[in-house]
Amino acid sequence: MQLSDGAVDARSDTVTKPTRAMREAMLDAVVGDDVLGDDPTVKALERKVSGLFGFEAGVFTPSGTMANLLGIATHCDERGSEAIIGDKSHVHVYEQGGMSSLMGVHSRTLANKPNGEIDIEDIRGAIRTIEDDHFPRTKVVCLENTQNKCGGKVLSQSYVAAVSELCHSHGVALHMDGARIWNAVVATGNIPINEYLRGCDSASVCLSKAIGAPVGSVLLGDAEFVRKAKRLRKAVGGSMRQAGVLAAAALEAINEIYPKIADDHLRANRFASSLSGAQGLECMLPESNMVLVRLTQPGITAAAMVKELEMSHGVLVLPTSESPPTIRVVFHHQITDGGVERLVSGFKESILNLAQDPKLTEIMMADA
């Protein structure tokens, strides 16, 4: 897709471009060969992120998908081991089943509740650690914070603590997919960042979402866990050479963008509030930087609405469901107050255009 210079891109918080400060940090980065363990900027990033979140060590990976893959596989060190995951979790929906196809991990899928949680009693009933040749053995439970497909829901600390206690009472690890953990920390507000992942044995922390770095995630754990994960990283092609140019941008993003995340949440809230009572549109106030907009006007599809928004208003968003038709709007540091206004007017005008001319939906779909 070729974007116009004036487009408001709310498809994801991964679409941000590196800031000038990030680009300058990349230009000036001191680098080495990270596979040989001597890239000082990568090491600095791993120390920075692990220290921020209260972990012993971290390993830089090209993507959050890889960080989750390595995290789950390191816990499930015997083929046929089991990971308990949510049916709306990123590791289940969007990571191509890599835990099974690449790592031989069996997934036990449980329902996510609307608030992003997996019911603790469901987890309790699903854990299988007894010696029985019929069953895989549960090695890890995976949570996601914020929960993407539930609309950026923030898991409560009391819930995470309860899951952690349950897991550890059975000798099972707890992994947190922290794709938007930066947003969760800011949304919660009163919990120190180095306490936020307490009770988790490992966590992936995305750098391209929320804080807007161009590439990468960091997988966190204790030193032995990270050593094993780093070995697996090599096997799946995730070891990079002079990766310090990427790590430098991420270090700058932590300093430059992390303090501004609350602004993204405020803009998301302003957008959702402005759509309150609008004809054919329904959305709940967000908990973080993500808003799910449901189309309630009969006969209008999410795909047609997305196309109309792009063609008539230069607004880019993503459909997440057609039953019911739902669109995801994600706020990030490169969406301004003016961008919020464009999004609000675009949604209000587009739903009216499609409602007043039913044939327009057909035209939009034909042009898609």
Order of alpha helices (4+ residues) and beta strands (2+ residues): beta-alpha-alpha-beta-alpha-beta-alpha-alpha-beta-alpha-beta-alpha-beta-alpha-beta-beta-alpha-alpha-alpha-beta-beta-alpha-beta-beta-beta-alpha-alpha
